[in-house]
């Protein structure tokens, strides 16, 4: 086989792979409910707080301290994101997170405040980690924290929304995020699996898609 023919075959194989991968990415994104950017709403009249749970993630390990009748199982906690590009994707998390979750007397979430250190981002590729810290993404030399404040939950039979103020690179956007809550024998699972548009916070680069998948899960248990 000539070099030209070999190059052609390799090119066809790569093109087929990229096409198949792009179809998989499209199917994944189509299956996710889009978070909506909304105006700030009045959240007065929230339920009384029964428990406050402080959650920290340092060096990849979750720790939990609690005050009240309910807590969150640290073994159940998971926070991750997936960014997509043409023909590929990268999944990661943040290794430095501090947050407080307020729960009512039924163990349902009332509010969440979260501080994420973006310089602690860790994906499946070290070069991607460094790129995410650059100015086109989190710009960690200038902005040291990502702040997330959820002060409104509306839940009905396990399905609902959370309204969050998300501040990245000094830009605050109010986002309505779909939430699922499932009561099981050992506790209550809360989960977020959605997509958000990173361009709203002036993050964009070349072949990287605007939609990023965000996943958060944990189990609330009675002490």
N, C-alpha and C positions, 0 to 999 in steps of 0.2 A: 504494500500500500504506500502510495506516495505521501510526502509530508503534507501536501495540499489537501489530499483526501482525508488524512488523519485529522488535520485541523478542522475540516468541515464536519467530520463525524463528532469530534469533541464539542464543536459549537452547537450542533443539533442536540446532543445529549444535555448540555447546559441549558439550552433554550427550553427543552421539554421539562427539565427539573424546575426551572424558574416558573414556568407556566403552572405546573402542578402545585408548587408551593404557594403561588399567588392565589390559586383557587381555594386552597386550604385556609389561607389567611382571610380571604373574603368570607368564607363560610363561618369562621370563628367570629369575626366582627359582626356579621349579620345576625348571629345568635345572641348577641349581647344587647341589653337595653341601654340606650344612650342616656347619660346624665344630661340634665337640662340646665342651662344657665338662666337664672331667674332673678327678679328683683328681691331685695331684702324684705322679709315678711315680719310682722309683729309676732313675737313668740311668748308674749305674756300669758299667764295662766297655765303654766306647765304643771305637771303632776309633782307632788311633794317628793323630795329625795329621801330615800331610806338608807342607801348605801353609796359610798364613794370608794372606787377602786383605782389605785394608782398603779400604772403599768410602765415598766421600763424595759428597753431592749439595749443591752450593751454587749458588744463583741458577739452578736448573734444569739444571745441567750435572753429569754424573757423572764422577768421577775415581777411578782405581784404582791402588793400590800393592800390590805382592805380595812374598811371601817363600816360596819353594818351587818346586815343579815345575809347579804349575797356577795359573791366574789366571782372572779373569772379564772378558769383553769388555765395556768400558763402553758401546759402541754398542748392545749387546743389552739393556741393563738397562731395565726398565720397572716402575714402581710406581704404581698408581692405585686409586681406589675410586669406586663409584657409589652414591649415596644416592637413595632413592625416596620420593616423596610421592604423594598421590592425584592422578592425572592427569599426573604429570611425574617428572623425575629430574635429578640434577646429577652430573657426573663431575669428579673432581679428583685432585690429588696433593699431595705435600709437597716444598718446595724446599730444605729443610735436613734432611739425613739423614746420620748417621755410623754405620757398621757394620763388623763384622769377621766374615768367613766362614772357617771352618776346614774343610779338605778332607783326605780320606785319600789313600793312595798310588795310588788309582784315580781320583782327581778327584771323588769323591762327597762331598757335604756331610756334615759331622759335627756342626757346631754353627754357630749364627749369633747374634751379639749386635747389636742395632740401637737407636740412639737417634734419635728423630724429634722435631723441634721443631714442635709443632702450630700455633704462630703463623705458620709459613711455609706454611700450607695455601693452595692455589690451586685454585679451581674455574672453571667457565665463567661465573660471575656474581660480581661484586665484593661485592654485598650478601650473598650466601651465604657468602663468605669471612669477612666480619665476624660473621655470625650463628654460624658454626661456632666462632669464638673466644669466644663468649659463655658464660656460666655453665651454660646448659642443655646445652651440648655440651662442648668441650674446656676451657673456663674457663682461658684462657691467662694471665690476670692472676695466677692462683694456681698453676697447674701448668704448668711450662715444658717438660716433656719427656714423651714417650711412650716407654716402654722395652719392647723385645721381646727375649726370650732364648729361642732354640730350642736345646735340649740333648739332643734325641732324634729320630733319624730311623729309620723302619722302612720299607725299600723292598724290593719283590719284583717283578722284571720290569717296572720302570718305574712301578709304582703303589705308593703307600704313604701314610704319614702323618708329620707332624712334630708334636712336642709342644712348645708354646711357653707361657712365662709372659708375659702381656701386662699391663703396668701403665699405666692411664689414670686421671687424676684421683686418683692415690694408691691406686687399687683394683687389686689383682693377681688375675688369673684364669688358670688353666691351661686351655689350649685345644688340642684335637687337630685338626690342619688337614690336609686331603687334599693330597697333592703328587704331581705327575707328573714323571718324568725320562725324557728321550728321547735316546738316543745317536745322533748324526749324524756325518757324515764330518769336519766341522770342530770338533766338540766335543760337549758334553753340555748339553742344554737342561733347565733346571729351571723348573717353573711352578707357581704357586698361583692357583687361580681358585675362590673359595669365597664363602660368605656367613656373617657373624657377627651376633649380636644385640647392638646397642649399649646396650640397656637394662641389660645386665650391668655396665656401667660408669657407671650413672646418667646416661645421655644419652638424652633423649627430648624431643620437641616436637611438639605438635599433630598435623598431618597426615603427619609424617615416619614412614615405616615402620621397624619395628624391625630388619629385615634389611638389611644393607649389603653390597654386593659388594666384595670385595678381590682385587686382581690383582697378582701379582709374577712377573716373568720375567727370566731371564738365561741366558747361555751360558758354561759353564766350558770353558776351552781349555788345552791343554798349551803351555807356553812354549817 
